[in-house]
Every structure is written in structure tokens, then in C-alpha cells.
Amino acid sequence: MTAPGQTVAVSAFIDPMIADLGMSRSAVSAAYLAGTLVGALALPTIGRIIDRHGVRRCMVAIGAVFGSVLVALSLASGIVGLTAGFVGIRLAGQGALGLAATTVTAHWFYRRRGAAMAVVSASGAAGISLAPIALERLIAQSDWRIGWLVAGLVVWAVVVPIAVFGIRDRPADIGQHVDGDPGGADSAGPAVELSLDPPTRLPLNVG
């Protein structure tokens, strides 16, 4: 679902938008560059928000915002609206949604984290690589505005329900364990901190 914010999918819209809006390719490229840079600079803040409020809540908000920006892009008529749209899809789609997916995976796996991340990366890459094919056909049969509109509706229909009904921040939220192992990395309670580094125990004060 990050695909509409990825370069490979956005490329399907570039020529139709240039032809319809009468913009130069360099102007559209500059707008996309601005969107990418602003989106990247905002990611550390998004990461802190996810840490504070949890993946589930944040993914609902990210899905709602991402879908809204895609729908709004279907109404773009000038360089300002196009730039704002690119900022939104690069921040919410390519950045925040992907960050949320990897973060929740890291919360649920420790010993099997590498394999889990590999599945996330492989499935994500497969979906992103197929997106331009679907988008190009949709644009050819309608126009680029319909393409953005449909992409936004699909993000709303898929991301928000998955976040609400299919995501839990940590295994403990539903009585499960990291890696599905009761004796695994989360069995020692608060003395163990789950992160991308090996778990560490707090020292005991025996004095």
C-alpha cells in the first residue's frame, strides 16, 4: 500500500500530468524533489510519534492521511498543489506507512526478526513492482486524475481496516509472546527491553 508514494508508481502519472497541466518536466521533477526532501526530513518526528502512541493508532491516521492526499492529488491544477501532494505521498506513503510496517514487525519478532523482515521486504517489493502495471492500465482507460482517486480509495479500504482489526502493537497486548515463544525474549517482563539490539537486563542492586 506504500506503492502510490513510491517513485516507480508515481512515474506512471508523470507524462499524463505534464500533458494535461502544461507543466515542464523540470518543474514536475523539482516538485517531486521537494516532496521527497520534506518527507524525509519529517520521518524522525514520525518515528517518535509512533513510539509514543503505538503503531496501531498511527497506522490508522497514516492510512487516512495518505488516502486523503491521493484523492486531493486528483484535483491538482498547478505547481503548488502538485508539490503539496508530492510532500504528502512521500511523507505518508513512502515514509510513514513503511516505517510503521517495519516497526510493528520488530515488536513481534526477535530471534526470527530477520526472516520476518525479509517477508515484509519481499512482499512489499513485489506489490510495488506490480503497482505501475495496474496504474498505467487504469490511466490509459480513464485519466491520471481517476488514477490518483482510485489509489486513494484503495488505501482507505485496505490500510485503515487492517490497522483497526489486524494490527496489535505488541504480542503482550493480546496475551501472546515474541516469536510465539513463552520462554522467549519477552518472558522476563519489564527487565527486558525489546529493540533492534539484543535484550538487556537491568542490573540488580545487591548492596
Helices and strands as residue ranges (DSSP letters): G 3-5, H 7-21, H 25-53, H 55-73, H 79-88, I 89-97, H 98-108, H 113-141, H 144-161, I 162-166, G 171-174, G 178-180, G 189-191
